[in-house]
Amino acid sequence: MIFFALQFITVVTIGGLLGWFLGSMTYRFSFIASLILPALSYLQWIPFLITWALPVWPPREPYVYTFIILIWGLSCMQVMISTFQWYLILRTILELDWPKARLHLIRHMFLMGFFICFISQLWLQPYGWQWFAIYEPNWRERLLINFLMLFGGLVVLNLLLRTDFKETADLSWSVIRRTRSLNSAFAVSGLLVTVLFCLSVWFLLGRVLNNLLGLPPVVDILMEITIMASSFSDSVAYPLMMSLAEVLLGVSIAAGSAVVITQLSNHRSGARQIVELLVPYTFVIPVLISLVALPWPRPLRIAFGVALISIYPCMEVMWRTAIHIGHRAVPIAIDEALPFAFIGMLFGEAMFSTSGVYLLIIQARSHQATTNRAVALAVLIFATLVLLSSCFRWIANRLTIDHLSFTNQV
């Protein structure tokens, strides 16, 4: 737990400050900010997704400290990009002045840092906080202790940040109302430009990234993806479809639960206040609850974990958005929860690794000669995330564009 606390403080401090610096610099150039903002919602997850496929973990002697610093650095990068994105949203989309935007930015930075550090403990075993150790004789007692410690930590964090879920949901509705009616062609252009920029950086720094992370050159990865696409077999298609089914089932359960909770709470003011008090603790804690589903069949077990990790972003969207646009908010909620759903899927498959796309990554990562294939699979997962998100955004825009445009005019 002490190791986790040190990582959290380091990641939030360094990553948050760097993200704030990038945001304050980019904010001065409104065209650049508007161009790259649509892409940041996806690109912030790239360091996290690709790390699963790298041959540098788990830590091995004599490179333990180098590896730990590396994982902390990647976590800092995740928080940096996320803070950068949220800074631009607060300042360019919502046009908040800095005193009002500051507290919202700090809240987002701390919560994202908490989530990333919590999940990344799987990489750091046996040196990190082994809250997921379910094969020890007393794992149920340890699970209860970890639950209480995590709950206590979130209570302190929410008190320090003066977290108000009603205010958070109002902010989410404001972001949706402003961004969902933006020019889609401009958003796609921004995504393509940002992806090309990242590929160029990967190409130019290929040798450095290979020495530090074992990350193959971008040309090799693109060739591997081409080979996989030309010889797509059942041995690859079935695990991919299985993992995709886990994601869609889990995020659908989360969105459906959010709809039910929101509808029931709208009829009783007392229930609504209780839900607003409890929802902030669904951001990370449900991941622990998913461990009790160990005896379940594998797809249901992982889908259950995906649903639990996706419930917070779904509730954040549905709580206020459903009041304004009703059932049309469901595809928006699913879109917002998709990155968390993919992380939950990968985490569950990494723990049990009996089938699914992560089993393919493990098999490829175990041999140095097939590292290219492992990273190509991770890139394919990222592409699937972007494709699914684009589909749900298209559906949401078709359902809500007229209503959101009217709301913006009002």
VENGI-V882997 format. One record per backbone hydrogen bond with DSSP energy under -0.5 kcal/mol. NH is the residue of the N-H (numbers start at 1). CO is the residue of the C=O. E is the energy in kcal/mol with one decimal. If there is no record, write none. Layout:
nh->[NH NH]
co->[CO CO]
e->[E E]
This chain:
nh->[5 6 7 8 9 10 11 12 13 14 15 16 16 17 18 19 20 21 22 23 24 25 26 27 28 29 30 33 34 35 36 37 38 39 40 41 42 43 44 45 46 47 49 50 51 52 52 53 54 54 57 59 63 67 68 69 70 71 72 73 74 75 76 77 78 79 80 81 82 83 84 85 86 87 88 89 90 91 92 93 93 94 96 100 101 102 103 104 105 106 107 108 109 110 111 112 113 114 115 116 117 118 119 120 121 122 123 124 125 127 128 130 131 133 134 139 142 143 144 145 146 147 148 149 150 151 152 153 154 155 156 157 158 159 160 161 162 163 168 169 170 171 172 173 174 175 176 177 178 179 180 182 187 188 189 190 191 192 193 194 195 196 197 198 199 200 201 202 203 204 205 206 209 210 211 212 213 214 214 215 216 221 222 223 224 225 226 227 228 229 230 231 232 233 236 237 238 240 241 242 243 244 245 246 247 248 249 250 251 252 253 254 255 256 257 258 259 260 261 262 263 264 265 266 267 267 268 272 273 274 275 276 277 278 279 281 282 283 287 288 289 290 291 292 293 294 296 301 302 303 304 305 306 307 308 309 310 311 311 312 314 315 316 317 318 319 321 322 323 324 324 325 326 328 329 330 332 333 334 335 336 337 338 341 342 343 344 345 346 347 348 349 350 351 352 353 357 359 360 361 362 363 364 365 366 367 370 371 374 375 376 377 378 379 380 381 382 383 384 385 386 387 388 389 390 391 392 393 394 395 396 397 398 399 400 401 404 405 406 407 408 409 410]
co->[1 2 3 4 5 6 7 8 9 10 11 11 12 13 14 15 16 17 18 19 20 21 22 23 25 26 28 29 30 31 32 33 34 36 36 37 39 39 40 42 43 43 45 46 47 48 49 50 50 51 54 123 60 63 64 65 66 67 68 69 70 71 72 73 74 75 76 77 78 79 80 81 82 83 84 85 86 87 88 88 89 89 90 97 97 98 99 100 101 102 103 104 105 106 107 108 109 110 111 112 113 114 115 116 118 119 120 120 122 124 124 128 129 130 132 136 138 139 140 141 142 143 144 145 146 147 148 149 150 151 152 153 154 155 156 157 159 158 164 165 166 167 168 169 170 171 172 173 174 175 176 179 183 184 185 186 187 188 189 190 191 192 193 194 195 196 197 198 199 200 201 203 205 206 207 208 209 209 210 209 214 217 218 219 220 221 222 223 224 225 226 227 229 231 233 233 234 236 237 238 239 240 241 242 243 244 245 246 247 248 249 250 251 252 253 254 255 256 257 258 259 260 261 262 263 264 265 268 269 270 271 272 273 274 275 278 279 280 284 285 285 286 288 289 290 291 293 297 298 299 300 301 302 303 304 305 306 307 308 282 310 311 312 313 314 315 317 318 320 320 321 321 322 325 326 327 328 329 330 331 332 333 334 337 338 339 340 341 342 343 344 345 346 347 348 349 239 356 356 357 358 359 360 361 362 364 367 368 370 371 372 373 374 375 376 377 378 379 380 381 382 383 384 385 386 387 388 389 390 391 392 393 394 395 396 397 400 401 402 403 404 405 406]
e->[-2.4 -2.4 -2.2 -2.7 -2.4 -2.3 -3.0 -2.5 -2.1 -2.6 -1.9 -0.6 -1.4 -1.9 -2.3 -2.4 -2.4 -2.3 -2.6 -2.4 -2.6 -1.9 -2.7 -2.4 -0.7 -2.0 -0.7 -2.3 -2.4 -1.8 -2.3 -1.6 -0.6 -0.6 -1.4 -0.8 -1.2 -2.9 -1.8 -1.9 -1.3 -0.5 -2.5 -2.6 -1.4 -0.7 -0.7 -1.5 -0.5 -1.1 -0.8 -0.6 -2.2 -2.3 -2.5 -2.4 -1.9 -2.6 -2.4 -2.3 -2.3 -2.2 -2.3 -2.0 -2.0 -2.3 -2.6 -2.5 -2.2 -2.8 -2.6 -2.5 -2.3 -2.4 -1.8 -2.0 -2.5 -2.3 -2.8 -1.1 -0.7 -2.6 -2.7 -0.6 -2.3 -2.4 -0.7 -0.8 -2.4 -2.5 -2.4 -2.2 -2.5 -2.5 -2.5 -2.5 -2.1 -2.3 -2.3 -2.7 -2.4 -2.0 -2.3 -2.4 -0.9 -1.6 -1.0 -1.0 -0.6 -2.4 -1.0 -0.8 -1.7 -1.3 -1.3 -1.5 -2.1 -2.2 -1.9 -2.2 -2.9 -2.3 -2.3 -2.5 -2.8 -2.7 -2.5 -2.3 -2.3 -2.2 -2.2 -2.3 -2.9 -2.1 -2.5 -2.2 -0.6 -2.5 -2.3 -2.9 -2.2 -2.2 -2.2 -2.3 -2.1 -2.3 -2.4 -2.8 -1.8 -2.6 -2.3 -1.6 -1.8 -2.5 -2.2 -2.3 -2.1 -2.5 -2.6 -2.3 -2.5 -2.5 -2.0 -2.4 -2.5 -2.0 -2.3 -2.5 -2.3 -2.6 -2.6 -0.9 -2.7 -2.0 -2.1 -2.3 -2.6 -0.7 -1.0 -1.4 -0.5 -1.7 -2.4 -2.1 -2.2 -2.5 -1.9 -2.3 -2.6 -2.3 -2.0 -1.5 -0.7 -0.6 -1.2 -3.0 -2.2 -1.8 -2.6 -2.5 -2.5 -2.4 -2.3 -1.9 -2.1 -2.7 -2.6 -2.3 -2.8 -1.8 -2.1 -2.2 -2.5 -2.7 -2.5 -2.3 -2.1 -2.3 -2.8 -2.5 -2.6 -2.5 -2.2 -1.7 -0.6 -0.8 -1.0 -2.0 -1.9 -1.8 -2.5 -2.2 -1.4 -1.7 -2.8 -1.9 -2.6 -0.7 -2.1 -1.6 -1.0 -1.6 -1.5 -1.7 -1.4 -1.1 -1.5 -2.6 -2.4 -2.4 -2.3 -1.8 -2.6 -2.3 -2.1 -2.2 -1.2 -0.8 -0.5 -0.5 -1.6 -2.5 -2.7 -1.5 -2.8 -2.2 -1.7 -1.4 -0.5 -0.9 -0.7 -2.6 -1.8 -1.6 -1.9 -1.7 -0.5 -2.5 -2.5 -2.2 -2.3 -1.7 -1.2 -2.3 -2.5 -2.0 -2.6 -2.3 -2.6 -2.6 -2.5 -2.5 -2.3 -1.7 -1.8 -2.3 -0.8 -0.7 -1.0 -1.7 -2.6 -2.4 -2.2 -3.0 -1.6 -1.1 -1.7 -1.3 -1.6 -2.4 -2.4 -2.2 -1.8 -2.5 -2.2 -2.1 -2.1 -2.6 -2.2 -2.3 -2.4 -2.5 -2.8 -2.5 -2.4 -2.1 -2.4 -2.4 -2.3 -2.4 -2.7 -2.8 -2.3 -1.8 -2.2 -2.2 -3.1 -2.3 -2.0 -2.5 -2.5 -1.8 -2.1]
